[in-house]
């Protein structure tokens, strides 16, 4: 069984920690840093809604972390549906100043990252849905993360609970990248990160099995799906892990 993080500042719905990767090394052919992402935004759709056309869309987030005796938690602010996370603005975020502005213990930049799914259906936002300009970048409150109690932990393959009611849709013909744990639990990659390896592109994902130093009993596989695959949260909570490159996976089936 995985041990659950008690204060994981670096794993959320969608990954963690700041990155200064070279945008020229990323797979967003034909897109510019400031271009608006395709699809319908959650805000346009109202309380729920979603985003379409998300495959290889670039995004980033800020985790507003509150540490207290009652338990540690983070509100996730993200650029999804708003912009492609302008690199210069993201790299210049002053985390301590931003934390003070938000009135939280710490502000943790996360990204940039790229979706490897096609559609996000947001049945209900766990975050407030409020839109603010953070570090010069428009972001929306999209999710809440239960960090429990204890010290920060960035251990790969550690489960974290993310409060959000969403469906992640992978189109027919899409290649999936999955981690299988010793107990048979299967986690499907939702996004990859260029924080640790700025040269990582979608073309290198199928070969991650040869790169990752997985513990005994873990396995990485890739496959192409013949039909659309929907990965859902369980009772409003998504279970998320990261590999050592901070690529993010969501629990698909429990072993």
C-alpha positions as a printed Julia matrix, in Angstrom:
255×3 Matrix{Float64}:
   0.0    0.0     0.0
   1.09   3.59   -0.64
   1.66   5.85    2.3
  -0.51   8.96    2.08
   1.26  12.31    2.23
   0.53  14.38    5.29
   1.62  17.71    3.89
   2.48  17.33    0.24
   3.18  20.81   -1.1
   4.17  19.47   -4.5
   1.35  17.26   -5.67
  -2.08  18.49   -6.57
  -4.7   17.75   -9.13
  -2.27  18.56  -11.59
   1.38  18.42  -10.21
   3.67  20.96   -8.47
   6.59  23.37   -7.94
   8.08  26.14  -10.04
   9.93  25.55  -13.29
  12.11  27.65  -15.55
  11.97  25.32  -18.54
  12.73  26.49  -22.08
   9.44  26.89  -23.92
  11.14  26.14  -27.24
  11.61  22.56  -26.02
   7.89  22.01  -25.53
   5.46  20.34  -27.96
   3.02  23.24  -28.49
   3.67  23.6   -32.22
   1.92  26.6   -33.72
   0.96  28.11  -30.34
   2.3   31.22  -28.66
   2.88  31.76  -24.96
   0.08  34.3   -24.67
  -2.48  32.57  -26.87
  -5.81  31.69  -25.3
  -6.4   27.93  -24.97
  -9.08  26.35  -27.09
 -12.43  25.13  -25.81
 -15.09  26.41  -23.46
 -13.94  27.69  -20.11
 -15.41  26.56  -16.81
 -16.41  30.14  -16.1
 -18.39  30.39  -19.33
 -20.21  27.19  -18.5
 -21.33  28.4   -15.06
 -21.06  26.34  -11.89
 -19.97  23.24  -13.76
 -19.0   23.05  -17.43
 -15.61  22.03  -18.72
 -12.82  22.37  -21.24
 -12.48  20.73  -24.65
  -9.5   20.4   -26.99
  -7.04  20.17  -24.11
  -4.49  17.74  -25.57
  -1.01  19.33  -25.19
  -2.49  22.55  -23.82
   0.04  24.29  -21.6
  -0.99  25.48  -18.12
   0.39  26.34  -14.72
  -0.92  26.75  -11.19
  -0.28  28.32   -7.82
  -1.05  26.38   -4.63
  -2.12  28.68   -1.81
  -1.06  26.62    1.21
  -2.41  27.18    4.71
  -0.68  25.43    7.62
  -2.54  25.25   10.92
  -3.06  23.05   13.97
  -6.43  22.03   12.54
  -4.74  20.59    9.44
  -2.94  21.74    6.32
  -4.72  22.51    3.07
  -4.15  24.2    -0.29
  -6.41  26.08   -2.65
  -5.39  25.46   -6.27
  -5.38  28.43   -8.64
  -4.86  27.57  -12.33
  -4.67  29.08  -15.8
  -6.79  26.31  -17.35
  -9.3   27.84  -19.76
  -7.83  31.33  -19.33
  -4.35  31.42  -20.88
  -1.25  29.36  -21.66
   0.79  30.57  -18.67
   3.12  33.27  -20.08
   6.6   32.05  -19.23
   8.19  35.39  -18.33
   5.42  36.21  -15.86
   5.48  32.71  -14.36
   9.26  32.74  -13.89
   9.08  36.13  -12.15
   6.45  35.17   -9.55
   7.48  36.39   -6.1
   6.13  33.52   -4.0
   6.51  35.14   -0.54
   4.83  38.35   -1.73
   2.05  36.38   -3.37
   1.47  34.37   -0.18
   1.17  37.61    1.76
  -1.29  38.97   -0.8
  -3.4   35.8    -0.57
  -3.19  35.7     3.22
  -1.77  32.16    3.31
   1.29  30.41    4.73
   2.97  29.78    1.38
   2.35  30.18   -2.34
   3.8   27.33   -4.42
   4.08  27.81   -8.22
   3.42  24.61  -10.19
   4.39  24.11  -13.79
   4.46  24.65  -16.63
   2.65  21.44  -17.49
   0.92  19.92  -20.55
  -2.31  17.91  -20.61
  -2.28  14.49  -22.27
  -6.07  14.21  -22.04
  -8.68  15.67  -24.4
 -11.54  17.0   -22.3
 -12.26  18.02  -18.73
 -15.84  17.88  -17.5
 -16.25  19.89  -14.29
 -19.49  18.74  -12.7
 -18.94  21.12   -9.8
 -16.03  23.34   -8.84
 -14.47  22.49   -5.48
 -12.7   25.84   -5.54
 -14.57  29.12   -5.4
 -14.38  29.71   -9.15
 -13.1   33.22   -8.45
 -10.71  34.66  -11.04
  -7.74  36.77   -9.89
  -4.48  38.03  -11.34
  -1.66  36.27   -9.47
   1.89  37.25  -10.3
   0.64  39.0   -13.43
  -1.21  35.89  -14.67
  -4.98  35.42  -14.7
  -5.9   32.32  -12.68
  -9.08  30.72  -11.34
  -9.71  28.91   -8.04
 -10.37  25.36   -9.22
  -9.71  22.8    -6.48
  -8.9   22.09   -2.84
  -6.16  19.76   -1.62
  -6.16  18.06    1.78
  -2.57  18.07    3.0
  -3.31  16.53    6.4
  -0.78  17.3     9.13
   2.96  16.97    9.29
   6.0   18.07    7.34
   6.28  18.67    3.57
   6.94  15.61    1.45
   7.86  15.36   -2.24
   8.17  11.58   -2.38
   7.21  10.12   -5.79
   4.28   7.68   -5.92
   2.72   9.12   -2.76
  -1.07   9.43   -2.91
  -2.7   12.8    -2.39
  -6.43  13.55   -2.15
  -7.76  16.38   -4.33
 -11.28  17.64   -3.75
 -12.87  18.1    -7.18
 -15.84  16.65   -9.05
 -14.42  16.12  -12.53
 -14.28  13.69  -15.42
 -11.07  13.45  -17.45
 -11.78  12.23  -20.99
  -9.23  10.58  -23.29
 -10.37  10.33  -26.92
 -10.44   7.12  -28.94
  -7.03   6.59  -30.53
  -5.22   8.44  -27.76
  -2.1    6.87  -26.25
  -2.31   6.39  -22.48
   0.61   6.26  -20.04
  -0.11   4.28  -16.89
   1.55   3.29  -13.65
   0.44   0.09  -11.92
   1.2   -0.35   -8.23
   2.08  -3.54   -6.34
  -1.56  -3.96   -5.26
  -2.82  -3.7    -8.85
  -4.03  -0.11   -8.59
  -3.79   1.68  -11.95
  -3.03   5.39  -12.34
  -3.32   7.13  -15.72
  -1.18  10.14  -16.62
  -3.18  13.34  -16.91
  -0.32  15.79  -17.54
   3.44  15.87  -17.93
   5.82  18.4   -16.43
   8.88  20.18  -17.79
  10.08  21.21  -14.33
  12.63  18.44  -13.81
  13.37  17.77  -17.48
  12.76  20.89  -19.62
  13.39  18.82  -22.78
  10.61  16.33  -22.1
   8.0   16.2   -24.88
   5.0   14.02  -25.6
   7.16  11.97  -27.99
   9.27  10.77  -25.05
   6.44   9.66  -22.79
   6.11   6.12  -24.14
   9.75   5.48  -23.18
   9.44   6.61  -19.56
   9.53   3.01  -18.38
  13.24   2.92  -19.23
  13.9    6.21  -17.39
  11.91   5.95  -14.2
  13.52   4.3   -11.18
  10.36   2.55  -10.01
  10.31   0.56   -6.77
   9.83  -3.21   -6.91
   6.29  -4.13   -7.83
   5.61  -0.97   -9.86
   5.29  -0.98  -13.65
   4.96   1.66  -16.37
   3.04   0.84  -19.55
   1.59   2.68  -22.54
  -1.31   1.69  -24.78
  -3.69   3.16  -27.34
  -7.4    3.1   -26.47
  -9.95   2.06  -29.1
 -12.8    3.84  -27.32
 -12.99   7.04  -25.27
 -11.84   6.53  -21.68
 -13.29   8.53  -18.8
 -11.33   8.78  -15.53
 -13.48  10.04  -12.65
 -13.01  11.06   -9.07
 -14.57   8.92   -6.35
 -17.25  10.71   -4.31
 -15.79  14.11   -5.17
 -12.18  13.17   -4.37
  -9.48  12.41   -6.93
  -6.44  10.36   -5.86
  -3.26  11.65   -7.49
   0.39  10.57   -7.6
   3.52  11.8    -9.37
   6.56  10.04  -10.74
  10.12  11.27  -10.14
   9.85  13.7   -13.09
   6.69  15.17  -11.5
   4.41  13.89  -14.24
   0.96  13.53  -12.66
  -1.34  10.5   -12.69
  -4.87   9.96  -11.37
  -6.15   6.72   -9.88
  -8.28   4.9   -12.46
  -8.94   1.6   -10.72
  -8.1    0.45   -7.19
  -6.42  -2.96   -6.95
